[in-house]
Amino acid sequence: MAISSFILFCYLLISLLSHAASSYMYSEDRRDGLFPEILREEAVTRLNELGKVSDAHGYLERTFMSPASVRAGDLIRQWMEDAGLRTWVDQMGNVHGRVEGVNASAQALLIGSHLDTVVDAGIFDGSLGIITAISALKVLKSTGKLGKLKRPVEVIAFSDEEGVRFQSTFLGSAAVAGVLPVSALQISDKSGVTVQDALKENSIDIAEQSLSQLKYDPASVWGYIEVHIEQGPVLEWVGFPLGVVQGIAGQTRLKVTVRGSQGHAGTVPMSMRQDPMAAAAELIVLLERLCKHPKDFLSFNGHSDGSILESLSTSLVCTVGEISTWPSASNVIPGQVTFTVDLRAIDDEGRESVLYELSNQMYQRCEKRSVSCSLERKHDADAVICDSNLSSQLKSASYAALKRMTGETQHEVPVIMSGAGHDAMAMSHLTKVGMLFVRCRGGISHSPAEHVLDDDVWAAGVAVLTFLETHM
Ligand SMILES: [Zn+2]
């Protein structure tokens, strides 16, 4: 499906379903054959247990190769072995668990997510995908079907996705995908410890030459799937526990610097000021208007591109999250203001058009106010579109799982966009990717208030199990 029609479809679906029942009714008498003791009770217990493995007292924090991350890795490894998987830790600290199935040389299905967290994190982000995969494989072990998989299945708990410690996301999955630059090993954390040192502290010796050995051979891999909490409100809004991810939004980060004339707050008349603070405020409001109503701003040189506009009007999100001023005193007109812009959209061409229009308009406004401004592009990531076949398999598996759990025919499983980055982005450089989102309460994530219903954890497990059963 084209992106534009997908978004239109999604929009219609949301409009239709927002009136539907907001709670999803799992049937109490349908527990038989759905392994609630493994996929629900044990999975939830393990999520809580892993959620207690923290470097901080009183809140959850696990960063790349920290003591808590290593303990979390050990726990995950035990659970992998309990599910009948052969395990190892690679030179980037990723924890692997693999079962060969009937044909060890067939292309492998990889299932993963990350074991690191943000600071003061919730217990589901990352962990849910790892535990769901292990639990589904444990069910296959308990029913004697693990050895009947027609291809190897490998669960990977990636060591770094959030990038809290080294400000460099995807250290784990980018290494497996072969897209981690060797320079990444020399990035330092706040105390001057490099990635290479952090690994060495944990008896992992990685040299620049050996980094390339971590890369999987694309010919040995069939595809990658990831289960993750949605981290947004759409599934809750439509009243669905599971959703299939159509793609992950592309992203640009800017640093905007506005320079004016620093002066005394009491003596410089308003008409004579070149105030970068007031200018920055105008630019921020401009950004908000452009991102809320891209159709009013983008002309594409008179050739209106309907599909891009449609895509932008439903997927474009822009944020100013950080602002600083110099000298930052209450009685001084600032000399300089800098702020960040985080801009995301599922359509890369559309994102470029917005950036082009934004910079034009920003420079015009700055000129009008006689301040100078500069825009620096600090980070760019293209959108990743999930593989359509893999997505439809995940969709069928989710549909079947929900039908098994409720005993009723359901609405079609929603297809949604991810505004957040995931390991699947890095893994898309290696193989085809697919993602399944799980509803979370209030769309809240990166917070201890993050919550997934026990029944939804179960639904995700049944969906992965159903997906694996198609690989028998
Ligand atoms: Zn995550």
Boltz pocket constraint, residues with backbone or C-beta under 6 A from the ligand:
constraints:
  - pocket:
      binder: B
      contacts: [[A, 114], [A, 125], [A, 126], [A, 161], [A, 228], [A, 421]]
      max_distance: 6.0
